[in-house]
Amino acid sequence: MNNRICEILNIEKPIIQAPMSWITNAEFVAAVSNAGGLGFLGPNAGQVDITRSPEISAERMRTEIQKIKSLTNKPFGITVIVNRDLNYTWRILETVIDEKVPVVLVNDILDERIFKPLKENNIKIVYRPLTPTIENAKAAEEFGIDVYVATGFDEGGTVPERVIGTFSIVPMIVDTINTPVMAAGGIGDVRGVRAAFALGAEGVFAGSVFIPTKENPAAENVKQMIVDATAEDLLMFRTLPAYYRSLPTKLANKLVEMDKQGVSREEIAKMMVGSIGMRIGMLEGNTDDGYISVGTGIAPIKEIRTVKEVIDALMQDFN
């Protein structure tokens, strides 16, 4: 079956593993790529502590990239977070170019200063705005992106600002641009994949379904919680920039209560301690002090599998 995303990204199956910050590392990403998809390193991939130094961040990323290269000869990707001052961004970008990483994921900000060097070095650009809109889809296409990820309100963690489900946002974006579109949010089995393709998507971008896998660095108790849970168990609360979704933890329940009491989004975001709350909850397995970020597509996840088993099941139409 001809598929534009497979051709553009040089992969066998049109699936990207979401770069889930702390719960990605070289071994996990290589497993995704070796199984025919495109693995992505998250911003804190392979790490157990945070650094505010752009130089240290870049060197840590270089180490993970080199590990991946020792584990696979297949394409993989890196997240490039575009800051307004570009200080942190430049360090990561230089590493990406130096290490000849084939694909990057750009979130939200469209900046010619970033796109120009990526294009000059023939690096493919997957663009995933926090909130997909007709306006940013058209703008991204003009910038020359290679793939657009349309994320619905069904996704885990920080959800889009507009309450539009995955299977409503996908056809809207597909009808807006000629660039191939991937569906993200709430896809937990092959039925979701088939539905996404029926609506015009040419690939799927998935996160939650890859967490309860043998290769993922998430804590074992977190993997089991995901297997045992359904979408009915998920909590949602306001925070910056909009809303957040988590399985029940002591912290998540507290954040829901704060929201009900009318505490400001800023105060709730401060209590979450940024992505550190994800590290505590998902990497360390501390369900008192952290949160567990997953999407609404978790109900079909019934067991802890290998990455290859997950990809083969989701992409069975492409086997």
Backbone bond lengths (Angstrom), bond angles and torsions (degrees), N, CA, C in turn:
res aa  C-N    CA-C-N  psi(-1)  N-CA   C-N-CA  omega(-1)  CA-C   N-CA-C  phi
1 M - - - 1.468 - - 1.535 109.15 -
2 N 1.333 116.69 123.95 1.465 120.27 177.28 1.528 109.48 -69.78
3 N 1.318 115.82 136.68 1.450 120.44 -179.08 1.521 108.86 -145.76
4 R 1.334 115.70 122.80 1.471 119.35 -175.52 1.519 112.69 -63.42
5 I 1.322 117.11 -37.64 1.467 119.75 -178.05 1.525 110.53 -66.42
6 C 1.328 116.23 -42.24 1.469 119.18 176.47 1.526 111.05 -60.27
7 E 1.324 116.38 -41.07 1.467 120.52 -179.26 1.525 111.23 -68.04
8 I 1.315 116.97 -44.48 1.475 121.12 -177.56 1.527 111.20 -65.31
9 L 1.342 116.46 -44.56 1.463 121.01 -173.59 1.528 112.66 -93.42
10 N 1.333 116.27 -4.18 1.466 121.84 178.45 1.533 111.43 61.41
11 I 1.344 115.27 44.19 1.460 120.80 178.81 1.529 109.81 -119.54
12 E 1.326 115.58 165.57 1.470 120.27 -176.00 1.526 112.12 -85.99
13 K 1.326 116.92 -34.37 1.456 121.24 -175.48 1.526 109.31 -129.75
14 P 1.333 117.63 138.31 1.474 120.66 -172.73 1.527 113.32 -78.83
15 I 1.341 115.60 66.61 1.463 120.36 179.02 1.523 109.40 -139.54
16 I 1.317 115.57 133.93 1.464 122.52 175.58 1.522 108.03 -114.93
17 Q 1.323 115.44 135.09 1.467 121.02 173.13 1.519 108.28 -86.41
18 A 1.316 116.10 125.38 1.464 121.10 -177.55 1.532 110.79 -61.22
19 P 1.338 117.29 140.81 1.477 120.90 179.72 1.529 111.22 -80.89
20 M 1.312 116.24 85.50 1.464 122.64 -167.42 1.532 112.81 -85.33
21 S 1.314 115.84 50.63 1.459 123.21 172.87 1.517 112.82 50.27
22 W 1.340 116.90 -112.43 1.466 122.64 -174.40 1.517 113.39 -66.60
23 I 1.325 117.55 -26.92 1.464 117.89 -173.29 1.529 112.42 -98.94
24 T 1.321 114.00 41.75 1.460 121.59 165.78 1.522 107.48 -131.82
25 N 1.320 115.66 152.23 1.463 121.58 171.56 1.523 108.01 -155.88
26 A 1.315 116.70 178.39 1.463 121.25 -173.83 1.528 111.86 -60.19
27 E 1.317 116.98 -43.02 1.466 120.97 -176.91 1.522 111.11 -64.05
28 F 1.306 116.21 -43.77 1.468 122.04 -179.78 1.527 110.94 -65.42
29 V 1.330 116.20 -48.61 1.466 121.28 -178.52 1.530 110.83 -62.90
30 A 1.314 116.84 -42.12 1.470 120.50 178.63 1.529 110.68 -62.92
31 A 1.337 116.55 -36.80 1.468 120.08 178.84 1.526 110.74 -62.81
32 V 1.343 116.50 -40.01 1.471 120.62 178.16 1.528 109.99 -63.77
33 S 1.312 116.41 -47.72 1.464 120.20 -178.59 1.531 111.25 -65.42
34 N 1.325 116.81 -40.44 1.467 120.04 179.02 1.519 112.57 -65.52
35 A 1.350 116.21 -24.59 1.470 120.92 179.10 1.532 112.17 -85.86
36 G 1.342 116.68 1.63 1.458 120.32 174.88 1.507 115.83 105.90
37 G 1.348 117.50 -7.40 1.457 120.76 176.99 1.512 111.37 -94.86
38 L 1.336 115.90 -164.14 1.461 120.72 176.23 1.518 108.49 -118.61
39 G 1.340 115.49 112.03 1.453 120.37 177.45 1.514 111.07 -82.96
40 F 1.339 116.05 146.63 1.468 121.59 -179.33 1.516 111.03 -128.81
41 L 1.324 117.09 131.57 1.450 122.36 171.16 1.520 109.40 -79.76
42 G 1.330 116.52 130.22 1.457 121.37 175.14 1.517 110.80 -81.00
43 P 1.327 117.63 171.32 1.471 122.15 -176.10 1.521 114.13 -57.98
44 N 1.341 118.40 -31.19 1.474 121.20 -179.37 1.525 111.21 -113.84
45 A 1.321 116.45 29.67 1.459 121.45 -175.05 1.529 112.23 -56.87
46 G 1.329 114.50 131.80 1.452 120.31 175.47 1.509 115.15 74.66
47 Q 1.337 117.56 6.00 1.469 120.66 -174.29 1.530 111.52 -105.70
48 V 1.321 115.41 159.65 1.463 120.68 175.13 1.530 111.44 -122.28
49 D 1.335 117.08 -7.54 1.465 119.49 175.79 1.526 109.28 -139.71
50 I 1.321 115.46 161.62 1.461 120.81 -174.67 1.527 110.00 -96.84
51 T 1.321 115.52 148.69 1.462 120.58 173.20 1.520 108.83 -129.40
52 R 1.313 116.25 144.98 1.465 120.85 176.15 1.517 110.82 -98.10
53 S 1.325 116.99 3.22 1.464 120.98 -177.22 1.527 110.72 -90.55
54 P 1.334 118.31 120.69 1.468 120.43 176.21 1.529 112.10 -59.53
55 E 1.335 116.49 -36.49 1.461 120.36 -178.30 1.528 111.00 -67.00
56 I 1.322 116.68 -45.18 1.467 120.15 179.62 1.533 109.94 -66.24
57 S 1.323 116.45 -41.35 1.468 120.16 178.08 1.525 110.98 -57.64
58 A 1.315 115.47 -44.98 1.464 120.41 -178.52 1.526 111.45 -64.62
59 E 1.330 117.12 -40.94 1.465 120.13 -179.75 1.531 111.38 -69.53
60 R 1.325 116.22 -36.79 1.460 119.32 175.29 1.528 110.58 -62.83
61 M 1.334 115.43 -41.45 1.462 119.44 178.70 1.529 110.62 -65.14
62 R 1.314 116.62 -39.55 1.468 120.61 178.63 1.543 110.12 -59.66
63 T 1.322 116.09 -41.74 1.463 120.37 179.31 1.525 111.06 -60.94
64 E 1.349 116.92 -44.36 1.472 120.39 179.23 1.528 111.02 -66.16
65 I 1.331 116.85 -39.86 1.468 120.63 178.58 1.523 110.30 -60.51
66 Q 1.325 116.78 -45.22 1.466 120.52 -178.90 1.519 111.50 -66.50
67 K 1.325 116.90 -33.70 1.470 120.44 174.96 1.527 110.19 -63.52
68 I 1.349 116.19 -44.39 1.465 119.75 179.22 1.527 110.10 -58.75
69 K 1.315 116.18 -44.43 1.466 120.23 -178.87 1.527 111.95 -60.86
70 S 1.334 116.64 -27.88 1.466 119.91 177.93 1.530 111.78 -79.51
71 L 1.339 116.59 -15.07 1.461 121.46 -175.62 1.526 114.07 -106.34
72 T 1.331 117.33 -18.06 1.466 120.37 -179.16 1.527 110.40 -154.19
73 N 1.316 114.95 151.89 1.469 119.82 171.17 1.523 110.67 -108.14
74 K 1.339 115.37 12.72 1.464 121.59 -179.87 1.530 109.90 -90.10
75 P 1.346 117.35 160.11 1.469 120.27 178.26 1.529 112.15 -63.25
76 F 1.322 115.75 151.81 1.462 123.26 174.83 1.523 107.26 -149.81
77 G 1.318 116.99 174.74 1.464 119.23 -176.52 1.509 113.19 -137.57
78 I 1.337 114.71 165.62 1.463 124.03 178.76 1.525 108.24 -129.00
79 T 1.325 116.27 143.80 1.456 120.90 174.06 1.526 109.96 -82.44
80 V 1.319 116.27 131.00 1.460 121.25 173.03 1.519 107.91 -113.73
81 I 1.336 115.53 105.98 1.470 120.16 178.70 1.526 107.98 -83.72
82 V 1.304 116.09 120.83 1.468 120.55 -175.96 1.529 109.32 -89.84
83 N 1.338 116.24 107.23 1.462 121.55 175.42 1.521 109.50 -86.45
84 R 1.299 115.22 159.46 1.475 118.79 179.64 1.524 111.73 -63.84
85 D 1.351 117.07 -39.27 1.470 118.52 -178.13 1.536 112.12 -88.39
86 L 1.335 116.70 -10.26 1.462 123.78 176.13 1.528 114.57 65.78
87 N 1.326 118.78 6.52 1.462 120.34 -177.73 1.529 111.24 -62.00
88 Y 1.329 115.62 -54.78 1.462 121.04 177.86 1.529 110.03 -65.29
89 T 1.329 116.00 -42.20 1.464 121.32 -177.01 1.520 111.96 -58.40
90 W 1.323 116.99 -44.70 1.464 120.71 -176.93 1.518 112.21 -60.61
91 R 1.347 116.03 -40.63 1.467 119.38 -178.61 1.527 110.93 -62.68
92 I 1.326 115.85 -43.92 1.462 119.84 178.88 1.525 110.37 -67.39
93 L 1.330 115.65 -41.18 1.464 120.55 -179.42 1.524 111.46 -61.95
94 E 1.320 116.24 -42.37 1.465 120.32 177.50 1.526 111.41 -60.88
95 T 1.317 116.04 -39.81 1.472 120.72 178.34 1.522 110.52 -65.87
96 V 1.326 116.36 -43.75 1.466 121.46 178.95 1.528 110.86 -57.98
97 I 1.324 115.98 -46.43 1.466 120.61 -178.95 1.526 111.06 -68.42
98 D 1.315 115.76 -44.38 1.461 121.30 -179.09 1.529 111.71 -61.47
99 E 1.335 115.98 -39.35 1.466 120.80 -177.70 1.532 112.54 -89.41
100 K 1.334 115.92 2.03 1.471 121.21 178.04 1.539 112.36 55.91
101 V 1.333 115.26 45.77 1.471 120.35 175.15 1.529 108.16 -68.77
102 P 1.338 118.73 129.73 1.469 119.52 -171.73 1.525 116.53 -76.10
103 V 1.354 117.44 -24.61 1.472 120.47 -173.92 1.527 109.63 -139.09
104 V 1.327 117.20 142.13 1.462 120.78 171.04 1.523 109.37 -125.65
105 L 1.318 114.85 152.56 1.455 121.78 171.35 1.513 107.68 -107.01
106 V 1.324 116.27 123.48 1.465 121.64 177.76 1.521 108.21 -108.06
107 N 1.323 116.20 127.04 1.465 121.95 178.93 1.521 110.88 -99.78
108 D 1.304 115.39 129.26 1.467 124.16 166.88 1.524 117.32 65.06
109 I 1.336 118.38 -71.75 1.461 120.06 -167.77 1.526 111.46 -79.80
110 L 1.328 115.71 125.62 1.466 122.11 174.82 1.528 107.50 -95.20
111 D 1.330 116.42 113.84 1.465 120.75 -174.76 1.526 109.11 -134.72
112 E 1.329 115.97 118.72 1.463 121.66 -177.60 1.527 111.89 -57.54
113 R 1.342 116.53 -31.55 1.469 119.65 -179.81 1.521 112.02 -63.51
114 I 1.319 116.87 -27.82 1.461 121.76 177.77 1.526 110.54 -86.67
115 F 1.313 115.79 -43.74 1.463 120.01 -174.82 1.529 112.43 -65.97
116 K 1.322 117.10 -36.80 1.468 120.41 -176.13 1.531 112.07 -60.18
117 P 1.352 119.52 -53.17 1.466 118.61 179.30 1.532 113.09 -65.32
118 L 1.330 117.28 -32.21 1.463 119.05 177.49 1.531 110.29 -63.82
119 K 1.333 115.39 -46.60 1.464 120.13 179.57 1.529 111.13 -63.60
120 E 1.326 115.55 -41.90 1.472 119.89 -178.84 1.522 112.03 -62.53
121 N 1.325 116.25 -27.21 1.461 120.84 -179.85 1.531 112.74 -101.76
122 N 1.333 115.24 14.55 1.471 122.08 175.31 1.529 112.48 56.65
123 I 1.323 115.77 37.21 1.461 120.98 177.35 1.527 108.59 -94.18
124 K 1.309 116.50 127.31 1.462 121.10 -177.92 1.534 109.84 -73.21
125 I 1.335 115.50 142.76 1.468 121.15 -176.10 1.522 110.20 -115.65
126 V 1.342 114.83 116.49 1.455 121.93 170.73 1.525 106.18 -98.72
127 Y 1.322 116.39 122.08 1.467 120.87 -176.11 1.520 109.67 -107.53
128 R 1.332 115.44 125.64 1.457 120.08 -179.96 1.527 110.63 -133.06
129 P 1.320 117.15 92.66 1.464 119.06 177.00 1.526 110.60 -70.53
130 L 1.319 116.14 151.24 1.470 119.96 177.41 1.526 110.16 -57.62
131 T 1.331 115.84 -45.85 1.466 121.15 177.82 1.520 108.94 -120.50
132 P 1.333 118.11 108.59 1.463 119.28 178.96 1.524 111.09 -69.49
133 T 1.330 115.64 136.24 1.465 121.13 177.54 1.520 109.23 -140.02
134 I 1.315 116.21 161.07 1.463 120.56 175.53 1.526 109.66 -59.45
135 E 1.330 115.66 -41.04 1.465 120.54 -178.05 1.532 112.05 -62.96
136 N 1.358 117.96 -49.46 1.461 117.11 -176.93 1.532 112.13 -75.09
137 A 1.328 117.21 -22.99 1.464 119.42 174.76 1.529 110.38 -65.95
138 K 1.322 116.07 -45.67 1.477 120.09 178.32 1.527 111.07 -64.57
139 A 1.337 115.90 -42.70 1.466 119.89 179.98 1.518 111.04 -63.62
140 A 1.333 116.82 -41.55 1.464 121.00 -179.54 1.526 110.98 -64.67
141 E 1.314 116.16 -39.27 1.466 119.63 178.79 1.529 110.35 -63.48
142 E 1.332 116.79 -39.70 1.468 120.45 177.59 1.530 111.58 -64.71
143 F 1.330 116.26 -32.69 1.462 120.98 177.20 1.523 111.76 -70.41
144 G 1.327 116.88 -16.94 1.459 119.79 177.51 1.513 115.01 92.87
145 I 1.349 116.85 28.05 1.465 118.54 176.54 1.527 109.59 -62.51
146 D 1.336 116.16 160.85 1.466 120.99 -179.56 1.524 112.48 -98.56
147 V 1.330 116.77 -34.55 1.465 122.01 -179.36 1.533 107.97 -142.98
148 Y 1.327 116.17 138.90 1.473 121.75 177.22 1.525 108.55 -112.02
149 V 1.335 116.63 130.50 1.467 121.40 177.55 1.523 108.98 -101.83
150 A 1.329 115.71 117.47 1.464 122.08 178.74 1.524 108.40 -96.29
151 T 1.321 115.75 109.08 1.465 121.87 -175.03 1.522 110.76 -99.86
152 G 1.323 115.69 125.70 1.456 120.78 178.12 1.515 112.53 -91.88
153 F 1.318 115.88 170.28 1.465 122.57 -178.39 1.534 111.37 -66.44
154 D 1.321 117.13 -7.98 1.466 122.50 -179.17 1.525 112.80 -75.77
155 E 1.300 118.07 -9.40 1.464 119.61 -171.77 1.524 112.89 -72.38
156 G 1.326 115.69 166.70 1.458 121.06 178.41 1.515 111.84 -86.05
157 G 1.330 115.35 165.42 1.464 119.99 175.13 1.511 112.78 68.25
158 T 1.325 116.02 -137.47 1.462 121.96 179.08 1.517 108.97 -69.27
159 V 1.307 117.14 114.40 1.463 120.77 -175.42 1.533 109.99 -98.22
160 P 1.343 116.97 161.44 1.464 119.66 179.84 1.527 112.87 -56.50
161 E 1.321 115.33 156.20 1.463 120.80 -178.89 1.522 112.03 -72.17
162 R 1.319 116.71 -25.99 1.468 119.92 178.74 1.517 109.59 -99.46
163 V 1.319 115.83 136.82 1.465 120.43 -176.13 1.534 109.22 -86.18
164 I 1.328 114.32 76.06 1.471 121.39 178.35 1.522 107.11 -125.89
165 G 1.319 117.18 122.25 1.461 121.63 -177.11 1.523 112.89 -67.63
166 T 1.326 114.79 161.66 1.464 121.46 -178.42 1.522 111.73 -54.49
167 F 1.321 116.14 -44.60 1.458 118.62 -174.36 1.520 113.78 -83.31
168 S 1.320 116.25 5.90 1.468 121.35 167.16 1.522 110.17 -104.40
169 I 1.337 116.27 -38.14 1.464 119.24 -176.69 1.526 111.64 -72.72
170 V 1.330 117.55 -35.24 1.471 120.18 -176.00 1.529 112.49 -59.77
171 P 1.338 120.05 -54.96 1.464 117.79 -179.45 1.528 113.22 -64.15
172 M 1.339 117.16 -30.10 1.462 119.74 178.36 1.530 110.66 -63.18
173 I 1.330 116.60 -43.73 1.466 120.09 179.97 1.523 110.84 -73.91
174 V 1.331 117.32 -39.69 1.471 121.35 178.44 1.528 110.70 -57.15
175 D 1.333 116.32 -38.19 1.466 120.89 -179.30 1.527 112.54 -77.37
176 T 1.339 117.30 -7.70 1.459 121.79 -175.67 1.519 113.33 -96.70
177 I 1.335 117.14 -35.52 1.476 120.78 -173.45 1.527 111.29 -129.75
178 N 1.322 115.30 161.35 1.466 121.31 176.43 1.526 111.97 -92.59
179 T 1.328 116.88 -15.91 1.460 122.05 177.37 1.528 109.18 -63.32
180 P 1.338 118.75 140.46 1.461 119.35 178.51 1.526 112.23 -62.35
181 V 1.330 115.15 140.81 1.461 122.75 -175.26 1.525 109.89 -113.46
182 M 1.339 115.39 137.75 1.467 121.10 172.53 1.525 108.32 -108.10
183 A 1.323 116.22 146.19 1.464 121.79 177.68 1.519 109.51 -95.05
184 A 1.336 116.22 135.41 1.467 121.07 177.41 1.515 109.95 -133.70
185 G 1.326 116.33 138.57 1.455 120.91 174.98 1.509 113.45 114.58
186 G 1.331 117.17 108.76 1.455 121.40 171.78 1.514 116.03 81.90
187 I 1.340 118.08 14.82 1.466 120.18 -179.25 1.535 108.75 -95.68
188 G 1.345 115.56 110.86 1.456 120.13 -174.34 1.513 115.22 -117.43
189 D 1.331 116.93 -11.50 1.471 119.44 177.05 1.528 109.39 -156.08
190 V 1.331 115.71 -175.67 1.468 120.04 -173.30 1.525 112.41 -64.28
191 R 1.331 117.97 -25.20 1.470 119.82 178.20 1.526 110.60 -63.52
192 G 1.337 116.08 -39.86 1.460 119.89 176.54 1.513 112.31 -65.44
193 V 1.333 115.73 -38.65 1.467 120.59 178.04 1.525 109.79 -62.44
194 R 1.317 115.87 -47.64 1.475 120.02 -178.69 1.524 111.38 -63.73
195 A 1.330 116.52 -38.55 1.467 120.19 178.06 1.526 110.55 -64.28
196 A 1.336 116.34 -41.16 1.465 120.32 179.39 1.521 111.00 -62.04
197 F 1.312 116.74 -43.13 1.466 120.35 179.57 1.528 110.98 -68.05
198 A 1.330 117.05 -36.22 1.468 120.46 178.31 1.523 111.19 -62.39
199 L 1.333 116.35 -26.99 1.463 121.29 -178.77 1.528 112.88 -92.38
200 G 1.326 116.64 3.69 1.465 119.98 174.38 1.512 115.66 107.09
201 A 1.342 117.62 -5.81 1.470 118.96 175.50 1.521 108.74 -66.10
202 E 1.325 115.64 152.48 1.468 120.18 178.00 1.529 111.33 -114.59
203 G 1.334 115.72 10.11 1.451 120.86 177.59 1.512 109.17 -176.96
204 V 1.345 115.65 170.73 1.457 120.38 177.40 1.528 109.96 -126.29
205 F 1.310 113.66 147.87 1.463 124.27 -177.77 1.525 104.66 -119.88
206 A 1.330 117.98 111.95 1.459 120.85 -168.86 1.521 112.03 -128.40
207 G 1.337 115.52 142.64 1.456 120.10 179.27 1.514 112.38 -122.15
208 S 1.336 116.27 -64.01 1.467 121.35 -172.16 1.525 113.39 -53.39
209 V 1.333 116.54 -40.36 1.461 120.35 -176.27 1.535 112.38 -65.12
210 F 1.333 116.50 -19.98 1.463 120.45 -179.95 1.530 113.29 -91.23
211 I 1.335 117.72 -8.60 1.476 118.89 -177.74 1.523 111.67 -71.38
212 P 1.348 119.35 -49.69 1.459 118.40 178.78 1.533 112.15 -80.79
213 T 1.331 114.97 60.96 1.465 121.23 174.74 1.518 108.72 -121.92
214 K 1.322 115.29 157.15 1.468 120.80 -176.14 1.522 111.97 -63.31
215 E 1.332 116.95 -31.39 1.462 120.11 -176.57 1.528 113.52 -85.86
216 N 1.327 117.69 -16.41 1.460 119.60 -176.42 1.532 110.76 -72.27
217 P 1.347 117.25 139.87 1.467 119.93 -177.43 1.527 115.87 -77.44
218 A 1.325 118.50 1.05 1.472 120.52 178.87 1.528 110.13 -60.28
219 A 1.332 115.87 153.51 1.461 121.52 179.20 1.531 110.53 -63.03
220 E 1.326 116.21 147.08 1.463 121.00 -176.60 1.529 111.99 -62.24
221 N 1.337 117.90 -37.08 1.467 118.90 179.67 1.531 111.49 -66.44
222 V 1.320 116.43 -30.85 1.474 120.80 177.26 1.528 109.97 -69.56
223 K 1.324 116.67 -43.28 1.475 120.03 177.65 1.525 110.23 -58.13
224 Q 1.326 116.56 -43.37 1.465 120.14 -178.94 1.520 111.06 -68.01
225 M 1.333 117.77 -37.06 1.465 120.81 176.74 1.520 111.04 -59.26
226 I 1.329 116.30 -41.38 1.471 120.64 -179.83 1.527 110.10 -65.73
227 V 1.326 116.54 -44.75 1.464 121.25 178.72 1.533 110.74 -59.12
228 D 1.322 116.57 -39.19 1.466 121.53 -175.76 1.529 113.81 -82.64
229 A 1.324 117.63 -11.92 1.470 121.30 -172.77 1.525 112.34 -97.45
230 T 1.329 114.83 164.14 1.464 122.00 168.66 1.526 107.81 -129.51
231 A 1.307 116.41 176.69 1.468 120.94 179.69 1.530 111.71 -60.61
232 E 1.329 117.38 -24.68 1.471 120.93 179.74 1.524 112.17 -66.10
233 D 1.337 116.97 -20.96 1.465 120.74 -177.45 1.531 113.13 -84.13
234 L 1.321 117.42 -12.68 1.459 120.65 -172.13 1.519 113.18 -73.05
235 L 1.316 114.65 143.33 1.461 122.58 175.44 1.524 109.11 -105.13
236 M 1.325 116.74 150.74 1.455 120.46 175.78 1.522 109.41 -137.41
237 F 1.335 115.71 141.42 1.462 120.37 179.37 1.521 109.60 -147.29
238 R 1.314 115.94 157.85 1.465 121.64 177.23 1.525 109.45 -75.01
239 T 1.314 116.11 144.57 1.453 122.30 173.00 1.526 106.66 -162.91
240 L 1.305 118.11 -171.79 1.460 120.36 174.67 1.522 109.73 -88.50
241 P 1.344 119.77 138.17 1.462 126.17 -1.11 1.528 113.50 -84.37
242 A 1.352 117.66 -13.98 1.464 117.54 -177.61 1.527 111.53 -144.57
243 Y 1.341 115.82 -82.31 1.462 121.70 -177.33 1.527 109.61 -135.13
244 Y 1.330 115.08 165.17 1.462 120.24 176.60 1.518 108.35 -140.65
245 R 1.336 115.04 149.50 1.464 121.58 -177.34 1.520 108.91 -124.00
246 S 1.336 117.62 137.25 1.464 122.06 -179.41 1.518 110.59 -151.23
247 L 1.329 116.20 151.65 1.458 120.15 165.95 1.531 107.94 -68.68
248 P 1.316 117.79 158.39 1.466 119.69 -177.47 1.530 112.71 -63.25
249 T 1.295 116.07 123.99 1.463 123.95 168.97 1.523 105.89 -136.08
250 K 1.310 116.77 169.43 1.461 119.32 179.12 1.527 110.49 -58.92
251 L 1.346 116.18 -43.87 1.464 120.13 179.50 1.521 111.00 -66.27
252 A 1.337 117.50 -45.09 1.468 120.44 -178.62 1.523 111.30 -60.29
253 N 1.322 117.05 -42.01 1.471 120.35 177.31 1.525 111.45 -62.24
254 K 1.333 115.58 -38.57 1.467 119.93 178.41 1.525 110.68 -65.16
255 L 1.333 117.07 -39.90 1.465 121.60 -179.77 1.530 110.92 -66.54
256 V 1.333 116.43 -37.28 1.473 120.63 175.99 1.520 110.21 -63.05
257 E 1.329 116.63 -43.42 1.464 121.01 178.96 1.531 111.27 -63.37
258 M 1.327 116.50 -43.31 1.466 120.78 177.26 1.523 110.46 -58.55
259 D 1.336 115.73 -41.71 1.463 120.63 179.41 1.529 110.22 -62.57
260 K 1.327 116.41 -44.86 1.474 120.51 -179.73 1.524 111.77 -61.87
261 Q 1.341 115.37 -31.15 1.462 120.27 -179.02 1.537 112.81 -82.99
262 G 1.348 115.76 0.03 1.458 119.74 176.71 1.512 114.54 84.25
263 V 1.341 117.39 16.81 1.463 120.32 176.09 1.529 108.68 -62.98
264 S 1.321 117.35 143.66 1.466 121.33 -175.07 1.528 112.09 -65.74
265 R 1.322 114.41 154.69 1.469 120.36 175.73 1.531 110.94 -56.55
266 E 1.327 116.04 -38.34 1.474 121.02 -178.84 1.525 111.21 -62.30
267 E 1.336 116.32 -43.48 1.470 120.41 -179.85 1.529 111.26 -66.92
268 I 1.324 115.84 -39.94 1.472 119.64 178.72 1.524 110.01 -65.46
269 A 1.334 116.95 -41.97 1.469 120.63 178.20 1.524 110.98 -61.43
270 K 1.329 116.09 -38.40 1.474 120.61 179.08 1.526 110.19 -64.16
271 M 1.318 116.81 -39.83 1.466 121.51 179.34 1.534 111.51 -66.04
272 M 1.348 116.92 -28.16 1.463 121.19 179.53 1.526 112.28 -74.92
273 V 1.312 117.49 -17.57 1.473 124.27 -179.54 1.527 111.53 55.41
274 G 1.331 115.83 42.66 1.461 119.90 178.73 1.514 111.91 58.92
275 S 1.332 116.21 -143.85 1.465 119.71 -178.52 1.522 112.20 -77.31
276 I 1.332 116.93 -5.90 1.468 119.53 178.49 1.529 110.09 -62.90
277 G 1.339 116.44 -33.50 1.461 120.23 176.74 1.514 112.20 -60.90
278 M 1.337 116.32 -33.51 1.465 120.66 176.10 1.524 110.41 -69.45
279 R 1.326 116.64 -42.78 1.469 119.89 178.32 1.527 110.79 -58.81
280 I 1.329 115.82 -46.66 1.466 120.75 -178.53 1.534 110.49 -62.93
281 G 1.326 116.16 -45.96 1.457 119.98 -176.85 1.505 113.90 -75.39
282 M 1.321 117.50 -47.37 1.457 120.96 -168.35 1.523 114.06 -95.65
283 L 1.312 117.34 -36.27 1.463 119.95 179.64 1.533 110.66 -84.78
284 E 1.329 116.04 -44.13 1.461 120.53 -178.76 1.523 112.60 -86.75
285 G 1.337 117.16 -19.78 1.466 120.43 -179.78 1.516 113.77 75.68
286 N 1.335 116.68 21.85 1.462 122.24 179.89 1.527 108.66 -88.40
287 T 1.330 115.86 99.49 1.471 119.70 -175.50 1.523 112.80 -87.07
288 D 1.324 117.00 5.88 1.460 120.46 171.61 1.524 110.72 -88.66
289 D 1.320 116.10 -47.33 1.470 121.32 -169.39 1.527 114.69 -105.35
290 G 1.333 117.45 -1.62 1.466 120.13 -178.81 1.510 111.80 -126.93
291 Y 1.329 116.61 -178.27 1.459 121.66 177.12 1.520 109.43 -125.77
292 I 1.318 116.46 164.38 1.468 122.43 -176.06 1.518 108.24 -125.90
293 S 1.314 114.77 105.20 1.451 123.01 -170.25 1.527 111.45 -90.99
294 V 1.342 116.64 111.19 1.467 121.54 175.61 1.526 109.47 -143.16
295 G 1.330 115.40 165.24 1.457 120.91 -178.53 1.512 112.93 -99.79
296 T 1.314 115.61 -179.27 1.468 120.80 -173.65 1.526 113.37 -76.61
297 G 1.325 117.76 -5.21 1.469 120.39 -178.36 1.516 114.10 -88.61
298 I 1.344 117.75 20.56 1.468 119.47 -173.92 1.525 114.07 -81.17
299 A 1.338 118.69 -17.90 1.467 120.36 -174.23 1.535 113.79 -55.32
300 P 1.342 120.40 -39.37 1.468 119.61 -178.75 1.539 114.17 -74.32
301 I 1.340 117.72 -7.43 1.470 120.17 -177.97 1.526 108.04 -80.74
302 K 1.333 116.93 109.93 1.464 121.43 -171.43 1.528 114.08 -111.73
303 E 1.335 118.23 -9.41 1.463 120.49 -177.56 1.516 110.34 -158.21
304 I 1.320 115.37 161.66 1.467 121.06 174.36 1.524 106.86 -83.91
305 R 1.332 115.58 121.51 1.464 121.18 -175.77 1.521 110.54 -120.66
306 T 1.312 116.51 177.59 1.461 120.29 169.82 1.522 108.22 -82.11
307 V 1.318 116.34 160.01 1.473 121.13 175.72 1.520 110.42 -57.12
308 K 1.319 116.77 -41.92 1.466 120.34 -179.18 1.530 111.02 -62.46
309 E 1.312 117.37 -40.39 1.469 120.34 178.85 1.524 110.92 -63.72
310 V 1.319 117.21 -39.13 1.462 121.16 178.15 1.526 110.53 -63.96
311 I 1.333 116.33 -49.12 1.470 119.96 -177.91 1.531 110.59 -65.83
312 D 1.319 117.79 -41.84 1.460 119.59 179.20 1.536 111.24 -61.77
313 A 1.329 116.61 -37.86 1.473 119.71 179.66 1.526 111.35 -70.87
314 L 1.334 117.82 -45.35 1.458 121.07 -179.28 1.519 112.01 -67.53
315 M 1.332 115.95 -37.41 1.456 121.46 -172.42 1.525 112.09 -105.72
316 Q 1.340 116.96 28.77 1.462 119.46 -175.51 1.517 113.23 -60.51
317 D 1.321 117.79 -25.17 1.466 120.08 177.48 1.523 112.04 -72.24
318 F 1.344 116.46 -13.36 1.474 121.05 -178.11 1.526 111.68 -109.17
319 N 1.344 117.24 4.76 1.474 119.79 -179.30 1.519 110.72 -74.72
